[in-house]
Amino acid sequence: MLKSGIDQDKIIEMFATASASGSEQVRKGVQQATLAALQGRELSLKNIRSVLKTVAQAASAGAAQNKLPGVDVEALLDQAVAGMDAALLKAVDANRVALQQLVSQGADLREKHLKKALSDLEAMEDSFIGALKKAADAAGTQVASQWAPVLEKMQAGGTLSGAKAATTAEQFVQQMHTAMRDSRAAGLKAAQTLAESYAALVSGVLIGMSDALTQGGAAKPKAAKK
């Protein structure tokens, strides 16, 4: 079954047939599926949440079907999270590169759409955890209980993508503040230059007025002589 360009059946089968030694393959498979889904649509926070939720639901369904001996479902779900996290790291990098390109071309980080991009980066980890919670709630009781410790670990330790997203947003916010300070400094310098020019202008006018008065004063006596 395809949902939003995601082959859920393939993900379900991957988890349903994963052996106890196949966790690394699961992580890579989830990373590839998540990354492909993210690349196939506009990279908005809403779409990211949708992809994560769909992948997590498929992982839940597959894990619930896995009856192989020695398989730790919680460990499989943990690898699913690791795979999604790795894919999100790429999404964060894409945001960073796009923001840097816009800034280098003169875009102002105070502009509405760029401020939203920074806000979305800061909300990345919460969206990730929220999407997985929804997937866990939609799973059966047994799988939901196996999701619980995975989610607790995520909330306690955070995610790699969340940490990088927060750092990226912080760096660009700092860059924005620096740009604002530079702008104010440039404004003050321009005002000082204008003030100096104005003083020179006034001096010139005053000199002109003095010359006119001097010439006028010299001309008046001549007129009186006649």
C-alpha positions in Angstrom: 0.0 0.0 0.0 1.3 3.4 -1.0 0.5 6.4 1.2 1.9 9.8 0.3 4.5 8.0 -1.8 5.6 5.7 1.0 5.5 1.9 0.4 4.1 0.9 3.7 3.8 -2.7 2.7 7.5 -2.9 2.1 8.2 -1.4 5.6 5.7 -3.7 7.2 7.3 -6.7 5.6 10.8 -5.5 6.6 9.8 -5.4 10.3 7.7 -8.5 10.2 10.6 -10.6 8.8 13.5 -8.9 10.7 15.6 -11.3 12.6 17.4 -10.7 15.9 20.6 -9.9 14.0 18.9 -7.7 11.4 18.5 -4.5 13.3 21.1 -2.6 11.3 19.3 -3.5 8.0 16.1 -2.2 9.6 17.7 1.1 10.5 19.1 1.6 7.0 15.8 0.6 5.4 13.8 3.0 7.5 16.3 5.8 6.7 16.1 5.2 3.0 12.3 5.0 3.0 12.0 8.2 5.1 14.5 10.1 3.1 12.9 9.1 -0.2 9.5 10.3 1.1 10.9 13.6 2.3 12.6 14.2 -1.0 9.3 13.6 -2.9 7.5 16.6 -1.4 7.8 20.1 -0.2 9.9 20.0 3.0 7.4 21.7 5.3 7.0 20.8 9.0 3.5 19.4 8.3 4.8 17.1 5.6 7.7 15.9 7.8 5.2 15.0 10.5 3.1 13.2 8.0 6.0 11.1 6.7 7.3 10.2 10.2 3.8 9.2 11.4 3.2 7.0 8.3 6.6 5.3 8.5 6.2 4.7 12.3 2.7 3.2 11.8 4.1 0.8 9.2 6.9 -0.1 11.5 4.4 -0.7 14.3 2.3 -3.0 12.1 5.3 -5.0 11.0 6.7 -5.3 14.4 3.4 -6.6 15.7 3.5 -9.4 13.1 7.1 -10.5 13.8 7.0 -13.9 15.5 10.6 -14.9 14.9 12.5 -16.3 17.9 14.8 -14.0 19.8 13.4 -10.8 18.2 13.2 -7.8 20.6 10.4 -5.7 19.2 11.5 -2.7 21.4 15.0 -2.9 19.8 13.4 -3.0 16.3 11.3 0.1 17.1 14.5 1.8 18.5 16.2 1.1 15.2 13.2 2.6 13.4 13.7 5.8 15.4 17.4 5.8 14.5 16.6 5.4 10.8 14.1 8.3 10.9 16.5 10.4 12.9 19.2 9.9 10.3 16.9 10.9 7.5 15.9 14.0 9.4 19.5 15.0 9.8 19.6 15.3 6.0 16.5 17.4 6.1 18.1 19.7 8.7 21.2 20.0 6.5 19.0 20.9 3.5 17.4 23.7 5.6 20.8 25.0 6.7 22.1 25.1 3.1 18.9 26.8 1.8 19.0 29.4 4.6 22.7 30.2 4.0 22.1 30.6 0.3 19.2 33.0 0.9 21.2 35.0 3.4 24.3 35.2 1.1 22.0 36.6 -1.6 20.9 39.4 0.8 17.7 37.9 2.3 16.7 39.3 5.7 16.2 36.6 8.4 13.5 38.9 9.8 11.3 38.3 6.8 8.2 36.3 7.6 8.9 33.1 5.6 12.5 32.9 6.9 11.4 33.5 10.5 8.9 30.6 10.0 11.7 28.4 8.6 13.8 29.0 11.8 10.7 28.4 14.0 10.1 25.1 12.2 13.7 24.0 12.8 13.3 24.8 16.5 10.1 22.7 16.6 11.7 19.7 14.7 12.3 17.5 17.6 8.9 18.1 19.2 7.2 17.3 15.9 9.3 14.1 15.6 8.3 12.9 19.1 4.7 14.0 18.5 4.4 12.0 15.3 5.7 8.8 17.0 3.3 9.3 19.9 0.4 9.4 17.5 1.7 6.3 15.7 2.1 4.5 19.1 -1.4 5.5 20.1 -2.8 4.1 16.9 -1.0 0.8 17.4 -2.4 -2.2 19.3 -1.9 -2.3 23.1 1.1 -4.6 23.0 3.0 -2.6 20.4 2.0 0.6 22.2 3.6 -0.7 25.4 6.8 -1.5 23.4 6.8 2.0 22.0 6.6 3.5 25.5 10.3 3.0 26.6 11.5 4.1 23.2 9.6 7.4 23.4 10.8 7.9 27.0 14.4 7.5 25.9 13.8 10.0 23.1 12.3 12.6 25.4 15.0 12.1 28.0 18.1 12.1 25.7 16.7 14.0 22.7 17.5 13.1 19.0 20.5 13.9 16.8 18.3 15.7 14.3 16.6 17.7 17.0 19.9 18.8 18.5 21.3 19.8 15.1 18.1 21.6 14.1 18.2 23.6 17.3 21.8 24.5 16.9 21.2 25.5 13.2 18.3 27.7 14.2 20.3 29.3 17.0 23.2 30.1 14.7 21.0 31.8 12.2 19.1 33.7 14.9 22.5 34.9 16.2 23.4 35.8 12.6 20.2 37.8 12.4 21.0 39.7 15.6 24.5 40.4 14.3 23.1 41.7 11.0 20.7 43.9 13.0 23.6 45.3 15.1 25.6 45.9 11.9 22.6 47.6 10.4 22.3 49.9 13.4 26.0 50.6 13.4 25.8 51.5 9.7 22.9 53.7 10.4 24.8 55.5 13.2 27.8 55.9 10.9 25.6 57.3 8.2 24.0 59.7 10.6 27.5 60.9 11.9 28.6 61.4 8.3 25.5 63.3 7.5 26.0 65.4 10.7 29.6 66.2 9.7 28.5 67.1 6.2 25.7 69.2 7.5 28.1 71.1 9.7 30.3 71.7 6.7 27.3 72.8 4.7 26.3 75.3 7.4 29.9 76.6 7.6 29.8 77.1 3.8 26.5 78.9 4.0 27.7 81.0 6.9 30.9 81.9 4.9 28.7 82.8 2.0 26.5 85.0 4.1 29.5 86.7 5.7 30.9 87.4 2.2 27.6 88.8 1.1 27.4 91.0 4.2 31.0 92.3 3.7 30.4 93.1 0.1 27.1 94.7 0.9 28.7 96.8 3.6 31.4 98.0 1.3 28.9 98.9 -1.4 26.6 101.0 0.8 29.1 103.8 1.5 29.8 104.2 -2.2 26.2 104.6 -2.9 25.9 107.3 -0.1 28.9 109.2 -1.6 27.0 109.9 -4.8 
